[in-house]
Amino acid sequence: MDEVCDYGAPGPLNFAVDDGDWLDEQRGRRISWNHYRPQHDRPSPLIIYSHGLGGSRRSGANWLSHWASWGIGALAIQHPGTDEAAAGDSPLALRHLLRTAVDDAQLATRQTDLIFALDQIGAALPGTIFGIAGHSYGAVSALRLIGEQRGRNDTPADPRVRAAVLFSPSARGGTQALALRFSDIRLPCLQLTGSRDDGIGPGDISAADRCLPHQHMTATDQHLLVLDGAGHVDLAGQGSGHEAHIRLLKAATVSFWIAHLQGCARAGHWLENELPQHLAAADRLYRRQGSDGGASPT
């Protein structure tokens, strides 16, 4: 990566990490958060980040701290009921938590958590430009916010969100045909997975199924990065995983945010034309070309 645009390296800014919580009085639900705040004197876009099953507000710290160093703020929220407290220490608790991955009510609760976070930040910082991101079940939660139609508890896409980054997404659950399910998603998305990004145990999500949401979106500005050999831990952003994969994920995501939330043509050009030069031979970057559903791999 060249010296001018080394998006995989830490950015030029210092940042602070604040923590706190909100009480959603209407639902009697407390939402804890960590806020990654770039240290500069101009407004920053803000990414709302949704953790996977058994995660917390500390999840995704590898990604969120990197984005903040490049001037993209992030707020990681914790979803009670599908967080680390719900996961517990027993196999029984874990099996129960995994069943919630196909629970429409639990997913609707998570979607409302995300809307509540947008409301709180929007009231405190009017004019904030928002993105949404999540890992695994957090990516599924983010898909709901941006217009996925599963056939139950469906709502229109939240217009406040400008772009989405989805780590380890899936198309599990729902009753709609996939072509209809993702057709209402119109905003730019970057989806990230790996050839070993399987679920937990027999019958769970296969790595190939992580590509289904992208394959059934028809809007422009859709990207899917598949890293050869990358597994679920590489996508989690918890400070572990293959170093080369982590660097590529950092570079791809921050260039995507800068291009779509800050309008930087240079970052967009890097994502489209220069990132492919840094991929391994078996890695693939797919780019959705338009409403005909065509996509080209790199």
N, C-alpha and C positions, 0 to 999 in steps of 0.2 A: 504494500500500500504506500502511495507516495506521501511525502512529508507534509504537503499542504492539506491533504484530505485523509488523514489516517483515522477514520471514524472508529476503528477498533481500539484505539488508544484512549486513555482518559482525556476528556475535554479540558479547556483552559480555565474553567470556573471552579472555585470552591463552592461547597454547598453545605447546608445544615439539614439535620434530620430531626423534626419535631414529632412528638407523639401526643395523642389526646383521644377523646371520644365524644360522641354525640348521643343524645337520648332521643329516639324517635318516639315521642309521647303517644302518638296515635296508635302505634303498634306495641308500645311498651318494650322496645327493643333497643339495646345499647350497641352502637357501632364504634368500635375502636379503630384507630388509624395511625399510620406513620406518614409524615409529609416530607418528601425530599425537595428541598427548596434551594434553587440556584442563588448564589450570592452575587447579585448584580442589581442595578437600579432601574431595570426596565421590566415590563410585564412579561411573564413566561407562560407559554402554553402549559396545560396541566393534564396529565394522564391519570385516569382513575384505573387502579389495578385490582383485579379480582383473583384471589388465590384458589388453588385446587383443593380437592377433598383433603381434610386434615391439616390444612395450612393455617396461616395467621397473617397478621399485618406485617410481619417480618419477611414474608415470602417474596420472592422475586427481587431481593435486595441487590443482587448482582446487576440486574438490568436497570433498576430504578436509579441506583447511584450513578451508573454510567450516563443515563439520559440527563440527570441533573447536572453533571459536569459539562454537558454540552448545551445547557440553557433550557432544557425541557423538564419542568417540574413534574412530580408524580405523587399521587396519594394512594397508598395501599390500604385497603379497608379489610376488616375481619368480619366474616359472615358467621354469626352464632348458629349452631346447629349442624354446620358442615366444617367446622374448624378443628384445631388441634385438641380442644377440650372434648369435642364430640368423638374424636378418633380414639381417645383413651389408650389403654395399654393392653387390651385383651383382643384376641382374635374375633370374639363375638361382636365387640364394638366396631371393629374394622369392617366385618361383613355387613353390619347394619349400615354403616356409613356408605359402603359401596352401593347398597340398594337405593340410596337417596339419589344416585346419579341418574336414575330413570323416574324420579318422583317429580311430577309436574308442579305440585304445590311447593316443594322445596326450591325448585328452580324459579318459580314466580316470586318467592320470598327474596331470593338473591337478586333478582332483577329490581325489585323494589328497594333493596339496599343501595344499589347503584344509582337509581333515580334520586333517592334521598341524599346521597353524597353530592350529586350534581346540584341539587337544590341548595344544599348548605354552602357549597363553594360559590355558586352563582349569586347567592344573596350577599355573601361576604366580599366577593371580588367580581362585581358586574363586568361583563365584557370578556371574561376569561374564555380562551379558545381551548376546547376539550378534545382529548382523545380517549380511547378506551383500550385496555389490554387485559389479558388474563392467561393463566396457564391451566391446561387440562379442563377440569370442571369450571374453572374461572374463564376459560376461553368459550365454553358453552354458554356461560352466563352472559358474557359480552355479546355473543351472537344474538341472544334474545333482545338485547338493548338496541342493536342496530338493525333489527327488522326481520330476523328469522321467524318464519310462520310454521309452528309445529302442529297446528290443528287444535290447540287448547290453550287458553289464557293468552292468546296472541294480542299484541298491541303494535301500533305503528312504530317505526324507528324513531328514537329520540333525536330531534333535530339539532340539539346542542352539540352532538358528537360529530367531529369532522373526519376522523380516521380511526382505524383499529389495527392493533397488532395482536395476533392470536397464536400463542404457543401451544402445541399439541392439541389442536381442536378435534372435534369429532361430530358425527351425525347420529349418535345413539338416541333412541327414544323418538317420540313424535309419531303422528299418523299421516302427515302429508307426504306426497311423493317428493323426492329430493329436488326435482326440477322446479316445483312450486315453492318448496320450503325456503330456498335461498334466493329466489328471484327478486324479492323486494329489497335486498341489500344493495344499496347504490353508492355507498361511500367507499373511499379507497381502503383496501385491506392488505396487510402483509401477514401471511400465515407461514408458520415455521414448524417443521417436524424433521424426523430422521428415519432411516431405514430400520432402526431397532426401537422405534418409539411405540412399543406395544403396551397394552393394558396389563392388568394384574391377573394372572392365571388363565386357564383354559376357558374359551368362550368369551373372553373380554375383547376389547378393541384391538384390532390388528394395526400394525404400522401403516399399511396401505389405506386403511379406512380414515386415517387422519387427513387424507387428501380430499375426501368427499365434499366438504363444504366449498373448497375452491373450485372443484370440478363442476359444480352446479351453480356457480355464480356467473352472471352474464354481464355485469357492469364493467366499465373500463377501470383502469388503475387497480387491478387485482394481481397480487404476487403470491407465489408459493415457493418457499425455499425448502428443499429436501436435502439434508446432509447425510452422506453415506456413513453408516456406522453410528450415527448419533442416537442416543436413547433418551428415555424420559427424564433422567437426571440432568442431561445436558441442557434440556429446555426449561428446567425448573428455576434457574437463576439463584441457586442457593450456595454458590461458591464452589461447587464440585462439578466434575465432568471433564471432557477432553478439552485441553487448552485451545487447540486450533478451532474447534467448534464454537467455543464460547466467544472467541475473538470475532469470528464471522457473524455470530448472532448479534453481538454488540454493534458491529459495524452496520449490518443490514438494518437493524431496527432504528438506530439513531439517525441514519441517513434518511430513512423513510419518514420519521417524525419531522425532521428539519425541512424536508421537501414539502410535506403536506400540511404542516401546521405553521411553518414560518415562511412558506412560499419561496424556498431557496432552489433555484433552477440547477445550481451546481450540485447540490446534494441529490436531486432527482436524476441528473445525468450520471452521477457516480453509481447510484443504485442500479440503473438500467444498463450501463455500459462498462463500468470498471469493476463492480463487484464480481461479475462472472469470471474475470481474469484471476481472481484469488480463490476460486473454488477448486476442489479436488476433481479428478477426472470423472468420478461417479456421482458427484453432487449435481443437483439440478435446480435451476431457477426457472419457474414457469411464470409467464406473464400473460394475463388475460387481455386479448386484443380488442374485444368489442362485443356487441349484443348478439353476434352470431355464435358465441360460445367458443370461438377459436382461441387456442393458447399456444404459445411457442416455448419450448424448453431451451435452456442454454446449458 
